[in-house]
Structures are given as structure tokens and as C-alpha cells.
Amino acid sequence: VLRAAAPARAAHDRIHGLVLGCAVGHGGKVNGFTVPSPQAQQALVQAALADAGVDAATISYVEAHGTGTALGDPIEARALAAALALHDVAQPLAIGSIKSNMGHLEAAAGLAGLTKVLLQMRHRTLVPSLHSAERNAAVDWTWLRVPQQCEPWQPRMDGARAVWRAGVSAFGAGGSNAHVIVEAPETVAALAAPATGPQLLVLSAASEAALLAGARQLARHLEVTPAVELADVAATLQWGRAALRERWAAVCDSVEQAIGLLRAFGAGETAGWRGRAAPGSVDVPPQASLAEQAGMWVAGGQAAWAPRRRPLLALPSYAFTRMKCWVDDVRDPVLPPPTPVATLAERVWRPAEAAVPAVPGSGDVLCAVDAATIGLGRHLAAALAPRTVRFVELGTDAAVTAPVIVRGALETVVVLAGLDGADTGWQRAFDLCRGLARGAALAPLHILHVTSGLHAPAAAGAGSSGAVLAGLLHALAAESTGLTVTVLDVDELALRDDAALARGAALLRTELALRTPGDICVTRLGRFRPVWTDVAPAAHAWQPDAQALYLITGGTRGLGANLARQLVRRGARRLVLLARQPGPHADLLAADLVARGAQVRLVFGALEGLDLARMLHDLPAVPVGGIFHCAGIGTRQPGALADRPLADIDAVLAPKTGGLAALLPLVAACRPRFVLAFSSISAVVPATGVGVGDYAAANAAMEYLAELHGRRGCPELMTLAWPVWQSSSANAAAIATMARHGLPVLDDEQAFDLLWTALATPTSGRMAAVPAAALPRPQAATVPSTPTGSTPMTATNPNDATVATLAWLRKILAQRLQMPVEMIPARATFAELGIESVMLGRLVEDIEAQLGRPLAPSALLEHPTAEDLAAHLAAAAPAPAAPA
């Protein structure tokens, strides 16, 4: 903690050192990015000395940057010798570097060096720098030395005063340098006499285990520390420690009594006052007795401690709970090793299992229709009799027969919209489905989304209107426990022919009974499901044509910019880069590509709003070799798809689905050799998109549309779903997600090798840059089931009910956090445990499944600890008994 010297002395702070002066600078233009400048380093140290107003001769130690490099260390040594005029001193200056002890801490390297100097000042001892016995021959050691063992730190004289002064250097790789002059604090003048009489000792911690450990730790310290004043111990605990949730206090007359009380409490005995801070506790009045202060403080009261007249003591710090996090076995099933990158995979359609008779569900059905499909909905209602079927009409503000949609006994939702080619929009249908899916953890819900002509085996039908909703529903299912989604594609229906509608209703009744997760296509040729298979790679990788033009959307940032560079390195010479907004990054990229021999044109604007066919007329009359669709917008903020505003979802969809639609006229006009849309593995493995469901849905919808238009006059269209690239989205969370699902993380070389292979290999057009074995396999059809849950507790009194509820609630928290249950404090807030956003929603679902009844999400906000929530749940109406 930095504080001005005068207030620190007046407050009797424990002062570790004085910062006399500092300076920062830059190395300027040198021969390389990491090459230091001796002149700049010399000027830096001299500027720090001038800022401190001290003579260089009073510096008795320098903590050097000292990275141990052959070039950097000799330059730093020469700069120090010149700045401190070491040629005029009789004895070599002691220097050292903590990097020999703990390595280079990058941004924290200077702080580590400063900490070392302050500890040396406290003990008046210079410590050795490890691994420095063999000296760098390029350093002139006449004026410098590195201590090889602990030795007394001899002061220098500043007038009549002995001082321990040091310089600390920290240099950045790019030339940013800093130097600080530090001095040991002076001996404290005569202190005020310590207070006498009884003292109030206070301890707090985040958990009960840490509180008990802290008491034992303090007792041991006081036993071995001679002549400590009880008042100083009390003041240090009051002023020098944060007041945390779990609290203990005791009134003591002596250090010996304090040791006894601490030992007793640390052993689990009743001693002193024990409590937990509660929100909204009152302030502790200063006139209250020590016993009253103790009782109020442990309950969460804010105390006005007596002013300090003496420095704080060096008492033990927080007793952190230790937990082993080392992975002993790399075959740990929780994090399987990444799947090696072997081949590309493609999605192909295969005959599905026969639609065997299944037991139909008995719950209610909600049928979402539009004006064209009301008749199909009514035929379905007749086919499902005696089940209750209700209707809501999409595209209008009123329901057909049910003004209010409630979950109740609802078991199935059937979405029948856009089958005539009309675009009813996805917003109302998705809003309806995600609202009803909130209770799926308690009562499983099946959503059957019916399309026509969307899937590959289908004959030409209405098509694209269901693509976005299909992607969104699959992403929603990945985030929602108990939700099953089927996207069923059927041949074009004669929506005004009663016989055709009856046949269609019979087909839907069968699929509702089967409840098959994923995509299904039923045509005149049979029932089909998609599977992923490995692709046999072409003998030779793809090469660009130097005479052809290549267009990249999203081409000035991220993967698009990386792709542009790789294309030019591979021989492409004509590029058009499309980007949403101009900026220096785009100009720098274009200049770099031009310097490599390419002709580059930049086009700016929202892709979905550009007239690309008109743009083509302004380009040179050369063949278009290919189009890479890399444009995309990531999720604004991770969170549950069920809670995301529709406008935010639409913004993420626009460059993927709208961008692809904008490319279609250009494709028709120029007939490129290929159009490759960059997709995400979250479109193929929706579980990897939990928390970024809108991005996963946007990519899935784009893949559906590319597959659709590939059959309808644009065979050049292909999609390639990528796992995480190290150079773009490889943060720790993304890498962990890939590992959990057995998926690889690709470096640039691996990724581009797969890209060139994909462009040279004939495929179905829908590919993934991972082996087929790593991708989901078709799931078996399911039948409706009642959630088993857990047998509700049958306690004889409210206290027993709370204890029992708390036990299973802590187990749920432990499973979600992947921590031992004993590490879950009952009184820690959910925020303190790191539970928020998506995990908070998943926790609600876990609790609902355990209770066998719905739980208002606000309950976790109103009762923010496991203990509080357990008491609330136990006091609520008892849960229904689980079925046998």
C-alpha cells in the first residue's frame, strides 16, 4: 500500500520503506524490439536520483532487471556503472536480481524486486542471487558484485546519518523502463505507552474452517513471540484486518488468557463470542462495554475502534484453506485429452431407424400455427385425441383459442409456421418456446419444429424460413435440462387438401411419439438422419490461382485478416476485403499485403446491406476464384440464451445469415469456384456454445441456409465448422470447453492445412475441422417420462427440514462448481462462490429437479446463501413425493 509519508507517520502505520524518487522512460530507436539502450538506462537512473534528491554515492544496493541474457545484462551493467559513477568508488556495488529465484514475472517483475529490497531492509541483510556464481564474461565486474551468500547490509553515510538506500529497475521488452530509489524507514521515535486493562480481540474469515485455523495460528504466534503487548495485538486485529463474514471475539486481560481462549476456540470448544455478519446490522456504539461490542460485532455490527497510538504488529496473515488442484492423472475423465486432429468430417444423411410404433404422450400439446397451417394443426389435434391440444397463432397479437399460455400439464410444443413459404419471423415462436422451456428441468418438454425443404434429402419445398428458429432451438436445448428439440423436415404439403393434411397429421403424431432429438427428414423415399463421417483427403492441397480474384468477408480482423495473409503467401495476388468499419488496422493490413505483391481493394459497410453484384461491375474483369465468408459478431456478453434480448440475438444473426443472403446475388453473377462459410463447432456440438447460444445459433442457421441454397442453384456453397484457434479465441475458458468435449485446439499451421485440404476435397458441403469420432452421434428416440427427482424430506420440525435441505443443496452446489462438498460454506453468498449468469439458471433447474416443483429464479437473489435458501425452501409447501 502506498501512502504519503506524513499521514502514514501520523497514523502510526507500519512503514516498510520510503520511496524517495522515481523515473520512467523509453529506450527509443534501437536495432531490435528487445534490444536495450545503455544511454536511455543511464539517463533513467540519473533522473530517479535527481527526483529523489540524493547523491549516487549513498546507494548501497541495486536490484537490477537482470534477466540473465547475454545482451541485456552487460548493457544494464554499463548503464549502472555510468549513472552511479562507480568508477570513483573504492568498493564494488552489490547488485542482484530476484529473477534467479522465481523467474520473470513480466508485468509484476518490478513489484517482486521491490518486495525483495524491502525484506532485505527489514532484516538489514543482502541475500544471494541464485545461479550467478559463473559470471557473465561480457560484464565488467570491477565495479559490481553479486552476493553469493547472506551478508550484513552495510549502510552508507548521508551527512551524519547512516542510510540503507537502494535502486530498483524494471524494464519492458519494448523499451519502457522504470527505476525507483527506496530507503529503509528511520527508527521509530519513542512510542506512546500501550493501553492497559482488558482488550477486545476480533477474528474473522470467509469460512468457519478458516476462522478456526486463524485462531490456532494466532495462538501459536503469541506463544513464541516475546514481550508482545496485548493492546497492540487487539489494535492490529481491529485496524489491520478486513471484517469478513464468519466472526469471533473475546475480551482478554492478558496475552496468556488470549492464548488460552484462542486455543480453546481453535479446538472447537465454546469460548468468547461467535457469530456471522448479517446484512443491515447496526453500528456498535463507542460507549458500549467490551462485552457488548463483542456481541454486536460478531453479528455484523460496524465498530468505531479507538484511535491507534502505536504501529501495527506483524501478526500472522489470513489462514487460507489449502486445496490440492494438481492433476495427478492426465486420463482424468473430467477433462479427457484433446482428440488429435486427423481428418475433416462431413455431414451426410443416412436412412434412420424405422419409425416403430411408440407409446404416445398423455400431456397437453400446444400447437403454434400461422394462417396457412391452422388446418394442419386441427388435423393434428384430431389425430392426438383424447390429448388436449391448444393453439396459438404466430404473426398475430392474439391466440386462436388460448389467450394466455401457461405451462400446467403441457408436455409438447409443435411449431407449424412458414410451411407455405411465408416468412412469419422467428422472434415470436422463439420467445414462446424459451418461455415454456424454463420449467423443463421439472417437467420435460418436447419441441417439434416442422419445416419443409430445409434438410438435404428433402425435395424442393418452402425452405429457409425455419433455419434461424432451428438453430436457436438446438442452442436452447443445449442450455436447458429436460428440453428435447426435434427439427422435422417434410416434403412440400398441400395445405388446402384435407387428405394430404390427414397424412401429414399422422406423420407428426408418429414423430411426437418417437421424440427423436436432433434433425430428422421424412420424404417419399423414407426417414433420414444426419451422421458425421471422416473425409478421405485429396492427394494434393488446394492452391490459389494468381490470376483469379478472392473475396473475404470480415477480412480485416481476426481469422479473416489471417486468411488474407496466408492466401498471399500461398500465391493469391488479387483480394477484395469486406469489413463493417474502416480503421487503421485495415489500412495497415492492406499495406502489408500490397508490400507482398498483392492487389487489394477494401470495401466497408454492413455486409447484409451491400449491393455486392453492383460492386462486381467495378472490379477488373477476372474470374472470381472463391469467396470466404468469415464475417461474424460474437456474443456481447455471455449469458443464458433464454434471457437474451431478441435485438441482441438479431445483431449476432445478421452477419452470418443476412451476410450469406447478401452473397447469393454475387454468387449467381460471377459463379466463383467455391463459396466457403466459416462456421463454429458450437453449431455442430451445441453444448460447446452454452453461454454464447446466440452465436452458436447464428452459425447453425447459416449452415442450414448454405445447405439449402447449395441444392437450389448454388452448388459452390460449403461450410466449415472450426474448433478453437489458438491465435483467435483461445482463452482459458474456450480451451477448457474443447477439452471437456474431446475437441482439439488448432494452431495456425494445423488449421490452414485443414482449410487447403477442404477446398481440394469433394464433400457434401457441410464440414467440420475435427474427426467424426469427436462429433455427436445420433441419439436414440425417447419416450415421455416423469422426472424422478429425489424423495422429498419428511422432517418432524422446521429445524430438521432446514438441515436436510441444506445437505442436498450443498451437494448440488458442489456438483455445479466441481468442488468437494466440504468446501462449500453454508453461509457464503452465491456471488462469492462464483455462481452467476448461466450457472445461476442451471442451479435453479437442479433445485427444481430435486424439489419436484417449480422455483422462482428470484428466490436465489432474495435468499443469496445456501443456508438462507435452505431455510426458505424448508418453510415452503412440501414437495410432492417422487414416483416409485
N, C-alpha and C positions, 0 to 999 in steps of 0.2 A: 504494500500500500504506500503510495506517495502522498506526502503531506508537507506543507510548508514548515520550515524548521521552528519558527517561533511558536505557532499554535501547538505543534507536537510537544515541545518542551513544556509549555504551559499546561498541557493536558496530562503531563507525566506519561506520555506514550513510551513504549519500549522501542528505542531507536537503534536500528541495526547499522546504519551508516548514513553519511551525508553526501548528497550529490552536489559537488561544488561547481561543476560546469559540464557542458556537453556540446557537441558539434555534429552535424550531418553534412554529407557532401556526395559528390559523384565522381567516378573515375574519368569521365569524359571519353573522348575518342581514343581508342587503343586498337591493337592488332587483332582482337577477337573478343567475343561476347564474355568469356570468363577470364580474360587477361587483365590483371590489376595494373593500376598506375602508381608507381612509387611516389611521384610528385604529389598526386592527389592525396595519398595516405599521409604523407608528411605534413601537408597543409592542414589536413583534418585534425591530427593530433595537436598541432600548434594552435589551431583555432579553439580546441577544447581547453587547452591550458590557459589561453587568453580569456576565455569565458569564465574559467574558474578563478582567475587572478592569482595563480600560484606559479612558483618557479619550477621548471622541469627538474631541477636538482632535488626537489623534495619527493619525487615519485620513486618509490622503492620496489614496486612490482607492477608488471603489466600482464593482464590476462589477454593474450593475443587471440586473433581469429583462428590462426593455427590449424588449417585443415590437413596439414601433412603432405601437401602437394609439392612436387619438385620445382614448380614455377612460383607458386603463390608464397610459400614460406620465405624464400630468400628475398623477395621483393618487400614483404612485410618487415623483415628484419632490418633491411637497409633503411626503410622509411622510419622505423622506430629510432634507430641509431642517429639519424639526422635530426628528427624532430626533438628528441630529448638531449641532443648534444652529448651523446655518450662518449665521444672521443675525448672529452675533457674530464671524465670522472675516473677515479682510481680503481673502483671495483665494478665488475660486470653487473648489469641489471638482471634481476631474477624475472623470468617470464615463464608462462605456462599456458596450457590450453586444456579445457575440460573435455574437448572432443576425443582425447585419448581415453577418457573414462567411459563416455556414454555415446560417442558418435556425434554426427552432425544433426542437430535438431531443427535445421532450416530456420523458419521464422522465429523459433524460440531459442536459437543458439546464443544470442546476446544475453537473454534473461538467465540462461543457465550459467554463463560466465560470470554475470553479476552476482548470482547467488553463491557461487564458489568463492568469490572475493569477500563477500560479507561474512561467510563462515570462517574464512581464514582470519579476518579481522577479529571476529569474536574470540577465537582461540589463540590469536597472535602467533599463528603457525602457517608456514608455507608448506604446501603438500606437493608430492611429486606428480609429474605428468607421465602417465604410463607409456611404455614402448618408445621412449625417447633416448635410451642410453646410446644407441647408434645414431650419431648426429648427421644431419644433412651437410654434406661437404660443401655445398654451394653457399652456406651461411657463414658469415664472418663472426666466429664465436669469441672474438677478442673482447667485445663489449656486451655480450649477452651470455646468460647461462640458464639451464633448465634444472631446477632441483630434482634430485633423484631419490630423495628420502625426506621425511618430515624434518623440518628445521625451524628454529625460532625466527619469527619475522622481526627483523631489527628495524626500528623506526629511523626516519630522517629528521633533522632539525630544521624547523621553520622559525628562525629567530631563536627565542629561548624556549620554544615549545616543541616537544617530541610528537611527531605525527606519523600515522600509518596511512599512506596515500597510495592509490593505485589507479591505473588506467585500464579500461575495458574496451576492447574493439569488437565490432560485429560488422562484417562485410557481406553484401549481397552478390549473388553470381553475376548480375547485370551491371555492377559498378556502384550501387548505392551503399554508402559507408557511414558508420556512426562510431563515435568514441565518447566515453564518459569518464570524468575524473571523480573518484569516490574517496572519501576519508572516513576513518573509524570515528565513532562518536566519542566525545570527550567524557571523562569520568564524571558521573552524576554528582552534583553537589550534595551537601548534607540533606537527607530526606526528612520529611515530617515524620514524627513518631507514629507508629501504626496504631490504629484504633484498638481499643481494649473492650473486653466484655464479650457476650455471646455474638456469634456471627451466623448469617444465613448462607448456607451453601446450596447452589442450584445446579442441576444437571439436566440436559435434555438430549434427545436423539430422535431419529426418524422411525425407529422400531424399538420394541421392548428389548430384543436381544442386544442391540447396540447400546441401549441405556444401561443394562446390567453389565455389559463388558466395559463401558466407560467408567462405571463406579469401581469395578475391580482394578482397572488400570490406574485410576487416580489414587486409590488406596495404596497400591504398590509404590507409586512415585513418592507419596508423602512419607512412607516408611523409610525410604533410603535417602531422602533429601534433608540434610541437617539445617537446623536453625531457620525454618520457614515460619513466617508469621501467618496465623490463621486469618487475620483481616485481609492480608494480601491474597491469600487463596480465594477468599469469598469475593473480593473485588474483581479478581481475574475471571472467575466463573460468571459473575454478573455482567461485566462490561466487555469481556473478551470472547464471548461465545454467542452464537446465534441461538435464539429461543425456538426450538423445534417442537414437534407435536407431542412426543412422549416425554413426561417431565417427572422429576423427583427433587425434593428439597428436604433439608434438615437444619435444625438450629443446634449449633455446637458451641461448647465453652472452651475447647482446646483442640489442638491438632490430633492428639491421641484419641479423643472422643470422635472426631471426624473420621479417623481411620477405622474405628470400630463400626460406626454406622455405615460407612461405605462398604466395608467387607460384608456386613450382615445383609444389606440390600443386594449387593452383588451376588450373594449366595442364595437369593430368593426368599429371604426372611422379611418379615414386616418391620420396616424401620423408616422413620421420617414420614414425609407426605408423598404420595404417589398419585398422579393424575394424567389426564390427556387434555391438551388445549382444545377448547370448544370455540367455534366462531361466535363473535359477538360478546366475548367476555368483557367484564368491566375493568377499568383501571384499578390498580392497587393503590389505595390512599397512603401517602407517605407517613401519616400519623398512626397507621395500623401497627400492631405489635408484630414481632418477627414471626410468631406462630401464625397470625392472621395473614401476613404477607405470603408465607409459605403455602398455605391452603389456597389462597386466591391465585397465586402464580401458577401452581401446577394445574389449575383448572383453565388456564389460558389468559389470566389477567396480565395487563401491561404494567410493569413495575417502574417507578421512578427511583432508581438506585441513588444512593448517596454519592456526591461528587468524589472523584478519585483524587487522592493526595500523594500517591506513590505509584511507581511504574507497575505494569502488569508482570506477572511471573511467567516463566516458561514452563507451563503445565502441559501434560500430555494432550495431544490433539484428539480429534474425533476417532472413536473406536469403530472404524469401518468394518462392516460384515464382509468376510472373505468368502468368495465363491470361485471354485475352480472352473475356468472357461476353456481349458486346453482340450483339444480334440485328440484323444488317445488313439482312436482307430479311424483311419480315413474311410473305412467302409461303413461309417455311421449311417444307419438307414434314414435318419432325419435329413441328411444332406448327401445324397448319392453323388458319386463322382460324375463330372460332366461327361456327356456322351461324346466320343470322338467324332470329329467331322469326317464322314466317309463319302457320302454321295448326296446328291439332291434327291428330293422326293417330289412326286406329283400326285395330285388328287384325281382319281378315276372312279367311275361308277360301276358297281357290280350288282348282280341280282341279289336281292335281300332274302332273308328267310321268308318262307311262306307266311301269309297273314292268317295264322291259325286262329280258330275261334277263341276268344278271350272273354273272361267274365267282365261285363261292363260295370262301370262305377255306379254308385247309387246316389251320389251327391248332386247338388244343383249344378246347372250349366248356365253360363252367361254367354250369349251369342252377340258379338259386336258386328253389325252389318252396315252396309250403305244402301242407297236407294236401289241399286241393281241387284243386291244379294238378299233382300228381305225374303223373297220366295224360297231361296235355298235354305235360309235359316228356319223357315216354317216347316219345310220338309224334314229338316234335321230334327226339329222338336217332335214331330210325329214319329220319326224313327227311334227316338230315345225314350218315348213314353214307357213307363209312367214317371220318368225323372222330370223334375221341374226345370223348365228352360225359360229364362228371361232374356230380354232383348235390350240392347242399347244401339242407337243409330249414330254412327260416326259421321262427321261432317255437318251435324246439326247441333243445336243447343239443347235439345230435349230428347229424353229417352223414349223409345217406342212404347214400351209397356211398363217400365220401371223408372219412376222419376229419381229415385235415389238408389245407388248401388252400394250394398253392404256385403261384407264377407259372409257372415252367417254360415250356412251349410254348403257354401259354394266350393266345388271341387274342380271344376273345369271352366276354362275360358276358350271360346272359339272365335278367332278373328277372321271374318269374311269381308274383305274390303279390297277394292281395286281389281276384282277379277274380270271386269269388263274393259280394263284399260284406263279407267278414270283414276286420276291421282287425288285420293282423298286425304293425302298427307299422313305423316307418321305420328305427329305430335299427340293427337287426342287418343289414338289407340295405345301409344306407349305410356302416356300418363295414366290411362285406365289400368293397364296391365301392371305397371310398377306399384300403383297404389294397392291393388289387390294382392300383390306378391309379398307385401310386408308381413303377413301372418303365415307365410308358407312354412316357417320353422315349426309352427304349432300344428297346422293342418296342411298337408302337402297340396300343392296346386299344380295342375297341368294346363299349359297354354298351348293350343294348337293353332298355329298361324298358317292359313291356307293361301297359297299363291298359284299362279298359272303361268308356266313358261319360264320360271326363274332358274330352275336347275337344268343341268346339262342334258339329261336324257329326254327332257320334255319337248314336245312339238311346239311350234311357234304359237305362243299364247299372248296374254296381255303383258306379262313380264315385269318391268322394272319397278313398279310402284311398291312392291313388298320388300325390296332389297334392304333399304335402311332399317325398316322395322325388324327384319330377320336378324340383322347384325346386332341391333340393340337388345333384342330379346335373348339372344345367346349370351351376350355380355352380362345381362341382368341375371340370368340363371347361374352364371359363374360366381356371382356375389351373394346369391340368395339360397340359403339352406332350405331344402324341401320343394324347390321350384324345378319342374321339368318343362322343357320347351321343345316342341316339335315344329319344324318348318316343313309343311307338306306341300309339294308341288304336284299339280294335277294337269291333265290335258285341258284344253280350252273347253269351257262348259257352255252349253246353250241355256242361258239363264232364263229364257222365256218358255222353255219346253218342259212340261211337267214330268214327262217320263225321264228326261235327262236329269232333272233336279232330284227325282226319286233315286236314281242310280248314284248320283253324287252324294246324297244324304246317306245312303247305305255304306258307301266307301268311307265317309267321315265317321260313321258310327263304329266301323271296324277299327279305324286308326285311333279313335278315342279309347277303345277298349285296350288296344296294344300299348298306348302311351310310350312310344319309342322315342328316346331322346335324340336330338340332332336333326339332320336333314334326311328327308325321305322324298322319293319321286315315284309316283304311280302313273303309268301310261298304259296305252293299249298293249304294249309289249311286256308289261309286268311291273313288279315293285323293285326299286333300286335304292341302294345306299352308297355313299361315297367311302372309299378307303384310300389310304396313302400307301404308295409303293415306291421303292427305290428306282431311280432313273439310271439306265445304262449310259454313261457319259460318252460324248462324241470322241472320236480319235484325236481330233485337233481342237484346240481352243479357238474361240472367235477372235477375229482381228478386224479393226475398223478399216473402212475404205477412206483413203486420204482425199479422194475426190468428192465424197458424199458429205452431206450436212447432218449433224446430230443436234438434237434439241433436248434440253434438260430443264424440266420444271423444278422450282425450288433449287436452282442451280448455283446460287451464290453463297450458300451457307451449308454447314454440316455435311451430310452424305453427298448432296448434290455437288458442292464445291470439290469435295474429294474425288468424286467420279469424274468431273471435268478434267482435273489434273491427270488422273490415270488414263483417260481417253487420249489426251495429247501425248503423254509419254508412250502410249501404245501405237501412235501414228495418226490419230484423227487431226485434221487441220481446219475444219470448219465447224464452229459451235455457235448455237444460239442458246443463251442462258436466260430463263424466265425467272423473275423474282417478284415478290409482292411489293417491296420497297427498295429504292436506291440507298446507297450508303458507301462510305469509304471502303468497306470490306469488299463490295462488288467491284469497285474500281481497281483495287489492289489485285484481286483475283484476275480480272481481265488483263491487267498489265503483265502479270506473271505468265499467263497463257500466251499472250502475244509475244513476249520475250522468248518463249519456247517454240515459236514458229507457227502459231495458230491464228486464224482469223476469228474474231469473237464479236458477237453482237449481243448487247444487253437489252432486254425488254422488261419493263416494270409495270405492275398492276396486278390486281386480284385475278388469278387465272380463270376463275369461273365467269369473269366479266370481260375477258379479252376476246376480240374477233381474230382468232388465230388464222383462219382461212385468208382473211384480208392481209394479215401480216406476211403470209407466204408469198404474195404477189410482189412484195417489196424486197424479197431475198433473191440472191443470184439463182439463175436457172440451173440448178444442180440437183441431182437426186437426193432425197431425204433418206439417209441410211438407217435412221432409227430415232425413236423418241423414248426418253427415260422420264417417267413421271415420278419425281421424288418429292413433290410439294406436300406439305403437311403442317398442321399446327398441333402441338402437344396439349395435353390436359392442362388447364390453367392452374388447378390446384387439386392434388389427389384427394379423393373422397368417394363416397358411395354414389353409384350411378342413379340409385333410387332417389337421391336428394339433389341431383344436379339440375340447375335451371335449364329449361328447354333451349333458351337462347345460347347458352354456353355449349350445349351439345351441337346445335346447328352450326356454330362457328368452327367446331372441330371437324364436322362433316364436310363443310364447304370445299376445302381444297382437295379432299380425297374424291368424293362422289361428284361434286359440282365441277371440279377440275377435270375429272375423266370425261364428263359430258362435254365440256368445252373443247376437249381434244378431238372428239369424234368428227366434226366437220373438217378439221385439218387432216385427219387420217384419210377421210374419204377423198379429199382433194389431192393429196400428194402420194398416197399409197406407200408409206415407208415399209422397209423390210421387216420391221418389228416395232411394237409399242410395249415397253416393259414398265409396269407399275410397281414401284417399291411398296411392299406391304410389311406388316409386322407379324411376328409369331403369335401375338395376342389374338389375331384374327383366326388362327388355327387352333391354338391352345388357349381358350378364353380365360382359364384360371390364371394365366400369367398376366392378365390385364386387370385383375382385381385392384380397384383404387383408381384406375385410369380407363374405366369402362367405355367412356365416350370415344377415346382414341382406338380402343380395340374394336368397337362397333363401326367406326368410320372405315377402318381398314377392311373389316369383313364385308361391309356393304360395297366397297369398291371392288373387292374380289368377285362378289356376286354379279355386279354390273359388267365387269370385264368378261366374265364367263358368258353372260347373256349376250353381249354385243359381239363377242367372238363368234357366236353361232349365227349372228344376224348381219353379216356383211363385213365384219372387221376381224378376219382370222389372225391378223397380226398381233392382236391383244394378248398379253401374258401378264401374270402377276407372280411376284416372288416374295414370299414372306421371310423376313430376316429375323434371326435372334439378335441379341445384343451385340453391338460392335464396340470394341474397346475404345475406339477413337471418338465415339459419339456419345452413347447413352450408358456407358459402363460405370455407373455409380454403384456403391456397395449394395444398395437395395436391389438394383436390377440384376447384379451378378448373383446375389443370393436367390432371387426368384428363378433364374435359369438353373442354378444348381438343384433347387428343390424339385424341379420338374425334369431333371436329367437332360437339360439342353445345353448346348455349347455357348461359349462367348468367343466371338470371332475377332482375330486381329485383321488388319487391312489386307495382308497378303492372302490369308485364307478366304476372306470374303470376296475379293476380286477374282481369285481363281475360280470360285464357285459361280460368280457372275459370268465370266467369259465362257465357262462350261455350259451354263444355262442357255446362253444365246446361240451356242453351236449345236444344241441337242434338241431333236424333235420331242415335244411333250404335249400333254393335254392342255397346257396353257396356264394351269394353276399349280404353282410350285412352292416349295419351302426349302430353305437352305439348311436343312438338317436331315439326318437319316429317317426313313419311315418308322424305324423301330422306336424312335423317340417321340412319335406323334400319337395322338389318341386313336384308339381302335373303336369300331362301332360298339355302342353299348346295347345290351340286351333290352328288349321291351320290358316294361314294368307294369305292375297292376296296382291299383289304388291300395293304399294301406293307411291304417290309423296310426299316428305316432305313438310309439311305445312309451317314450319318456321315462320317468323314474317314479316309483311308488311314492306318493306324497307322504310327508311325515305325519305321524299321528301323535302329537305331543300332548302331554297331560296338562301343561301350563305354558303361558307365553314365553317364559324364560327358556324352557326346554325347546320350544319351537324355534326360537331365535338361534340357539346354539346349533341345532340340527341344520337349520337353513344356512347358517354361516359356514358350516363344514362343507356342504356341497357347493356353495357359492365360491369358496376359496379354491376348491378343486377345479371349477370351471375357469376361474381366473388363471390358475397355474397352467392349465392346458392351452389357453389362448396365448399366454406370454411365454410358453415353453420354459417354465421355471419350476423348481421344486415347490411344492405347496407350502412348505415351512418358510419359504422366502416371500410369501405374500402376507404383508401385515394387514390385519383386520381393520386397522384404523387409518391406513394410507388412502388418500383420495385416488380416484381413478386417473386423474390427471398426473399425479405423482408417479403412478405405475406406468405411465406412458400410453394409457388407453384413450384414444380419441378417434374421430373421423370414422373410417371404415371399421376399425376394430370395435368401436362402441356399438355400431349397428350389429355386428356379428355377436357381440356379447348379449345384446337383447334377445337375439334369436336363440342362443344357447340357453338362456334363462327360461324363455318361453317353452322350449322343448322339455326342460326339467320340470316346470310347473304344470304343464298341460293346460295352460290358459294364456291369453294374450297379456302382454306387459306394455304399458305406455312407455315410449322411449324417454319421456321427460322424467321418469322415475329415477334414472341414473344421474340426472342433473340435480334433482331435488334431494336425493339421498346418495351423496358422492363417495361414500366409503363402503367397503364390504360389510362392515358392522352395521352402519346405518341402513343399508339396503336390506340386510337380513332381517332387521327388526321390522322394517316396513312390510316386507313380504310375509313374515310370520304373522303380522297383525291383520293382514288382508284375509279375504274369504279363503277357506281351504281349497286346495286344488282337487279336482276330481280324481278318483282312483284310476290308476293306469290299468288298461285291459290286461287280462291274463294272457 
